Amino acid sequence: MRAYLKPLTTILLLAAAGTAFGAGSGSMPSMPRIESASPEDQARDAYNIGVRGVEKADGLIADAAQLTDTRKQQKALDKAHSGYANARKKFARATELNPRLPEAWNYLGYTNRQLGDYEASLAAYDHALALKPGFPEAIEYRGHAYLGLNRLNDAKQAYLALYSSNRKLAAQLLTGMQDWIGSHRGNPAGVDTASLEAFASWVSERSAIAAQTASLTREGASASW
């Protein structure tokens, strides 16, 4: 999800200027008064700034993956880390100002996950889903967080929930699962071989099912013409 909330319209209320300088009056004109933005509007501002920060950080991660120079690659990754950290502050501020903003909770989870804080990430996704049940982006992101914690059964359930409601995001989570399998085969990192291979088999089966149903959908669409 890279959705912005509607931009704010700052309302300025200008008070009438005070009495102009008169001979010997020495009085200053009164300053215009500005109506302060509501907490909800401030939350939206913080959220939108955070989204822009995430987009830049995501771009740096993508760039780093294409670099062959180790030093340049690390520099891009460091900048991305800093970008996620700054964005996380914006989303945290947004949730403080408006705790009922599911999009901000979702991105708070995303930035926490990108920074390696999976437990805080899950807590934020849970907030988002409590406010907006069935929120597909939060379900997908939470699925990736489950993978980060090796909670494979929970990741499966996230995929199945998406498969019945949002095939595009389900496919993205499935790709994340395939990447996770590839990285853990070289470095199990707390996952036993049997569990790893059982999960790999499940992912392979789901990939085949997804490909088959996609093919059937295309054939059905073609036949309808």
DRENFITOR-501746 format. One record per residue (C-alpha): x, y, z; residue in three letters; residue number from 1. Coordinates in steps of 0.05 Angstrom, whole numbers. Layout:
BEGIN
{c1:X	c2:Y	c3:Z	res:ALA	n:NUM}
...
END
This chain:
BEGIN
{c1:0	c2:0	c3:0	res:MET	n:1}
{c1:26	c2:68	c3:-19	res:ARG	n:2}
{c1:-38	c2:107	c3:-7	res:ALA	n:3}
{c1:-38	c2:177	c3:20	res:TYR	n:4}
{c1:-94	c2:204	c3:62	res:LEU	n:5}
{c1:-129	c2:264	c3:34	res:LYS	n:6}
{c1:-85	c2:326	c3:39	res:PRO	n:7}
{c1:-102	c2:378	c3:89	res:LEU	n:8}
{c1:-130	c2:446	c3:76	res:THR	n:9}
{c1:-102	c2:493	c3:128	res:THR	n:10}
{c1:-153	c2:543	c3:149	res:ILE	n:11}
{c1:-125	c2:612	c3:164	res:LEU	n:12}
{c1:-167	c2:662	c3:200	res:LEU	n:13}
{c1:-138	c2:732	c3:194	res:LEU	n:14}
{c1:-159	c2:781	c3:247	res:ALA	n:15}
{c1:-169	c2:852	c3:226	res:ALA	n:16}
{c1:-106	c2:893	c3:231	res:ALA	n:17}
{c1:-100	c2:937	c3:292	res:GLY	n:18}
{c1:-102	c2:1011	c3:290	res:THR	n:19}
{c1:-51	c2:1037	c3:240	res:ALA	n:20}
{c1:7	c2:1077	c3:268	res:PHE	n:21}
{c1:-19	c2:1144	c3:287	res:GLY	n:22}
{c1:17	c2:1206	c3:306	res:ALA	n:23}
{c1:45	c2:1191	c3:375	res:GLY	n:24}
{c1:5	c2:1127	c3:383	res:SER	n:25}
{c1:64	c2:1080	c3:381	res:GLY	n:26}
{c1:16	c2:1021	c3:376	res:SER	n:27}
{c1:34	c2:958	c3:336	res:MET	n:28}
{c1:-17	c2:925	c3:289	res:PRO	n:29}
{c1:-46	c2:861	c3:318	res:SER	n:30}
{c1:-16	c2:797	c3:289	res:MET	n:31}
{c1:-60	c2:752	c3:247	res:PRO	n:32}
{c1:-88	c2:694	c3:286	res:ARG	n:33}
{c1:-80	c2:624	c3:257	res:ILE	n:34}
{c1:-128	c2:570	c3:277	res:GLU	n:35}
{c1:-87	c2:509	c3:298	res:SER	n:36}
{c1:-99	c2:445	c3:259	res:ALA	n:37}
{c1:-139	c2:391	c3:294	res:SER	n:38}
{c1:-103	c2:329	c3:320	res:PRO	n:39}
{c1:-135	c2:289	c3:264	res:GLU	n:40}
{c1:-108	c2:336	c3:212	res:ASP	n:41}
{c1:-39	c2:336	c3:244	res:GLN	n:42}
{c1:-42	c2:260	c3:244	res:ALA	n:43}
{c1:-56	c2:259	c3:169	res:ARG	n:44}
{c1:2	c2:306	c3:156	res:ASP	n:45}
{c1:49	c2:262	c3:196	res:ALA	n:46}
{c1:23	c2:200	c3:160	res:TYR	n:47}
{c1:32	c2:230	c3:91	res:ASN	n:48}
{c1:103	c2:252	c3:107	res:ILE	n:49}
{c1:118	c2:182	c3:133	res:GLY	n:50}
{c1:91	c2:149	c3:69	res:VAL	n:51}
{c1:138	c2:192	c3:27	res:ARG	n:52}
{c1:195	c2:171	c3:71	res:GLY	n:53}
{c1:177	c2:98	c3:62	res:VAL	n:54}
{c1:174	c2:105	c3:-13	res:GLU	n:55}
{c1:244	c2:134	c3:-14	res:LYS	n:56}
{c1:271	c2:80	c3:32	res:ALA	n:57}
{c1:238	c2:25	c3:-10	res:ASP	n:58}
{c1:271	c2:55	c3:-71	res:GLY	n:59}
{c1:339	c2:54	c3:-38	res:LEU	n:60}
{c1:330	c2:-20	c3:-20	res:ILE	n:61}
{c1:312	c2:-35	c3:-92	res:ALA	n:62}
{c1:373	c2:4	c3:-116	res:ASP	n:63}
{c1:419	c2:-32	c3:-68	res:ALA	n:64}
{c1:397	c2:-99	c3:-95	res:ALA	n:65}
{c1:423	c2:-78	c3:-164	res:GLN	n:66}
{c1:491	c2:-53	c3:-140	res:LEU	n:67}
{c1:554	c2:-94	c3:-146	res:THR	n:68}
{c1:598	c2:-46	c3:-109	res:ASP	n:69}
{c1:596	c2:-69	c3:-36	res:THR	n:70}
{c1:611	c2:0	c3:-8	res:ARG	n:71}
{c1:558	c2:34	c3:-49	res:LYS	n:72}
{c1:508	c2:-20	c3:-32	res:GLN	n:73}
{c1:520	c2:-12	c3:42	res:GLN	n:74}
{c1:513	c2:63	c3:36	res:LYS	n:75}
{c1:445	c2:55	c3:2	res:ALA	n:76}
{c1:423	c2:6	c3:56	res:LEU	n:77}
{c1:445	c2:53	c3:111	res:ASP	n:78}
{c1:405	c2:110	c3:80	res:LYS	n:79}
{c1:345	c2:65	c3:74	res:ALA	n:80}
{c1:351	c2:45	c3:148	res:HIS	n:81}
{c1:353	c2:119	c3:167	res:SER	n:82}
{c1:293	c2:133	c3:122	res:GLY	n:83}
{c1:252	c2:78	c3:155	res:TYR	n:84}
{c1:271	c2:103	c3:224	res:ALA	n:85}
{c1:249	c2:173	c3:208	res:ASN	n:86}
{c1:184	c2:149	c3:176	res:ALA	n:87}
{c1:170	c2:106	c3:237	res:ARG	n:88}
{c1:173	c2:168	c3:280	res:LYS	n:89}
{c1:121	c2:201	c3:235	res:LYS	n:90}
{c1:74	c2:141	c3:239	res:PHE	n:91}
{c1:83	c2:136	c3:314	res:ALA	n:92}
{c1:65	c2:210	c3:320	res:ARG	n:93}
{c1:4	c2:199	c3:275	res:ALA	n:94}
{c1:-21	c2:143	c3:320	res:THR	n:95}
{c1:-11	c2:186	c3:381	res:GLU	n:96}
{c1:-51	c2:243	c3:350	res:LEU	n:97}
{c1:-105	c2:198	c3:322	res:ASN	n:98}
{c1:-105	c2:127	c3:351	res:PRO	n:99}
{c1:-162	c2:107	c3:306	res:ARG	n:100}
{c1:-123	c2:114	c3:241	res:LEU	n:101}
{c1:-113	c2:43	c3:215	res:PRO	n:102}
{c1:-68	c2:64	c3:157	res:GLU	n:103}
{c1:-18	c2:96	c3:206	res:ALA	n:104}
{c1:-17	c2:33	c3:249	res:TRP	n:105}
{c1:-6	c2:-9	c3:187	res:ASN	n:106}
{c1:54	c2:32	c3:166	res:TYR	n:107}
{c1:80	c2:34	c3:237	res:LEU	n:108}
{c1:81	c2:-41	c3:232	res:GLY	n:109}
{c1:116	c2:-38	c3:164	res:TYR	n:110}
{c1:172	c2:8	c3:187	res:THR	n:111}
{c1:182	c2:-33	c3:251	res:ASN	n:112}
{c1:188	c2:-95	c3:208	res:ARG	n:113}
{c1:237	c2:-63	c3:161	res:GLN	n:114}
{c1:279	c2:-43	c3:221	res:LEU	n:115}
{c1:277	c2:-115	c3:248	res:GLY	n:116}
{c1:230	c2:-103	c3:307	res:ASP	n:117}
{c1:181	c2:-158	c3:291	res:TYR	n:118}
{c1:144	c2:-160	c3:357	res:GLU	n:119}
{c1:128	c2:-86	c3:354	res:ALA	n:120}
{c1:110	c2:-95	c3:282	res:SER	n:121}
{c1:58	c2:-149	c3:299	res:LEU	n:122}
{c1:28	c2:-106	c3:354	res:ALA	n:123}
{c1:19	c2:-49	c3:304	res:ALA	n:124}
{c1:-14	c2:-94	c3:252	res:TYR	n:125}
{c1:-61	c2:-121	c3:305	res:ASP	n:126}
{c1:-82	c2:-49	c3:321	res:HIS	n:127}
{c1:-94	c2:-36	c3:247	res:ALA	n:128}
{c1:-136	c2:-99	c3:239	res:LEU	n:129}
{c1:-175	c2:-85	c3:302	res:ALA	n:130}
{c1:-195	c2:-18	c3:273	res:LEU	n:131}
{c1:-206	c2:-44	c3:203	res:LYS	n:132}
{c1:-221	c2:-119	c3:202	res:PRO	n:133}
{c1:-199	c2:-153	c3:138	res:GLY	n:134}
{c1:-151	c2:-97	c3:121	res:PHE	n:135}
{c1:-114	c2:-133	c3:64	res:PRO	n:136}
{c1:-48	c2:-95	c3:66	res:GLU	n:137}
{c1:-43	c2:-106	c3:141	res:ALA	n:138}
{c1:-56	c2:-180	c3:132	res:ILE	n:139}
{c1:-1	c2:-185	c3:79	res:GLU	n:140}
{c1:49	c2:-144	c3:119	res:TYR	n:141}
{c1:34	c2:-184	c3:181	res:ARG	n:142}
{c1:47	c2:-248	c3:142	res:GLY	n:143}
{c1:117	c2:-223	c3:125	res:HIS	n:144}
{c1:128	c2:-207	c3:199	res:ALA	n:145}
{c1:107	c2:-278	c3:217	res:TYR	n:146}
{c1:160	c2:-303	c3:169	res:LEU	n:147}
{c1:211	c2:-259	c3:204	res:GLY	n:148}
{c1:194	c2:-294	c3:269	res:LEU	n:149}
{c1:192	c2:-364	c3:237	res:ASN	n:150}
{c1:118	c2:-369	c3:253	res:ARG	n:151}
{c1:103	c2:-410	c3:192	res:LEU	n:152}
{c1:33	c2:-434	c3:209	res:ASN	n:153}
{c1:11	c2:-362	c3:221	res:ASP	n:154}
{c1:43	c2:-341	c3:155	res:ALA	n:155}
{c1:3	c2:-396	c3:120	res:LYS	n:156}
{c1:-62	c2:-371	c3:151	res:GLN	n:157}
{c1:-46	c2:-300	c3:128	res:ALA	n:158}
{c1:-36	c2:-326	c3:57	res:TYR	n:159}
{c1:-100	c2:-365	c3:57	res:LEU	n:160}
{c1:-139	c2:-305	c3:82	res:ALA	n:161}
{c1:-111	c2:-263	c3:26	res:LEU	n:162}
{c1:-121	c2:-317	c3:-27	res:TYR	n:163}
{c1:-196	c2:-314	c3:-16	res:SER	n:164}
{c1:-199	c2:-238	c3:-16	res:SER	n:165}
{c1:-140	c2:-206	c3:-52	res:ASN	n:166}
{c1:-101	c2:-249	c3:-101	res:ARG	n:167}
{c1:-50	c2:-195	c3:-117	res:LYS	n:168}
{c1:-28	c2:-187	c3:-45	res:LEU	n:169}
{c1:-31	c2:-263	c3:-35	res:ALA	n:170}
{c1:18	c2:-270	c3:-93	res:ALA	n:171}
{c1:64	c2:-219	c3:-61	res:GLN	n:172}
{c1:64	c2:-257	c3:5	res:LEU	n:173}
{c1:76	c2:-322	c3:-32	res:LEU	n:174}
{c1:137	c2:-291	c3:-65	res:THR	n:175}
{c1:161	c2:-270	c3:5	res:GLY	n:176}
{c1:152	c2:-342	c3:28	res:MET	n:177}
{c1:194	c2:-367	c3:-31	res:GLN	n:178}
{c1:249	c2:-316	c3:-14	res:ASP	n:179}
{c1:246	c2:-337	c3:59	res:TRP	n:180}
{c1:255	c2:-410	c3:39	res:ILE	n:181}
{c1:314	c2:-394	c3:-5	res:GLY	n:182}
{c1:350	c2:-354	c3:49	res:SER	n:183}
{c1:337	c2:-406	c3:104	res:HIS	n:184}
{c1:361	c2:-465	c3:64	res:ARG	n:185}
{c1:430	c2:-436	c3:67	res:GLY	n:186}
{c1:422	c2:-412	c3:138	res:ASN	n:187}
{c1:365	c2:-446	c3:178	res:PRO	n:188}
{c1:367	c2:-393	c3:233	res:ALA	n:189}
{c1:327	c2:-432	c3:284	res:GLY	n:190}
{c1:284	c2:-472	c3:236	res:VAL	n:191}
{c1:293	c2:-548	c3:235	res:ASP	n:192}
{c1:302	c2:-581	c3:168	res:THR	n:193}
{c1:237	c2:-621	c3:171	res:ALA	n:194}
{c1:196	c2:-558	c3:184	res:SER	n:195}
{c1:232	c2:-520	c3:130	res:LEU	n:196}
{c1:221	c2:-573	c3:78	res:GLU	n:197}
{c1:148	c2:-584	c3:98	res:ALA	n:198}
{c1:137	c2:-509	c3:90	res:PHE	n:199}
{c1:173	c2:-509	c3:23	res:ALA	n:200}
{c1:127	c2:-566	c3:0	res:SER	n:201}
{c1:65	c2:-527	c3:22	res:TRP	n:202}
{c1:89	c2:-464	c3:-15	res:VAL	n:203}
{c1:103	c2:-505	c3:-77	res:SER	n:204}
{c1:33	c2:-534	c3:-75	res:GLU	n:205}
{c1:1	c2:-466	c3:-65	res:ARG	n:206}
{c1:42	c2:-437	c3:-123	res:SER	n:207}
{c1:15	c2:-492	c3:-168	res:ALA	n:208}
{c1:-56	c2:-481	c3:-146	res:ILE	n:209}
{c1:-50	c2:-406	c3:-156	res:ALA	n:210}
{c1:-22	c2:-416	c3:-226	res:ALA	n:211}
{c1:-77	c2:-465	c3:-244	res:GLN	n:212}
{c1:-134	c2:-421	c3:-220	res:THR	n:213}
{c1:-103	c2:-361	c3:-255	res:ALA	n:214}
{c1:-102	c2:-401	c3:-319	res:SER	n:215}
{c1:-174	c2:-422	c3:-311	res:LEU	n:216}
{c1:-194	c2:-350	c3:-298	res:THR	n:217}
{c1:-161	c2:-327	c3:-362	res:ARG	n:218}
{c1:-194	c2:-383	c3:-402	res:GLU	n:219}
{c1:-261	c2:-365	c3:-372	res:GLY	n:220}
{c1:-252	c2:-292	c3:-389	res:ALA	n:221}
{c1:-232	c2:-311	c3:-460	res:SER	n:222}
{c1:-292	c2:-357	c3:-469	res:ALA	n:223}
{c1:-339	c2:-302	c3:-445	res:SER	n:224}
{c1:-322	c2:-262	c3:-506	res:TRP	n:225}
END
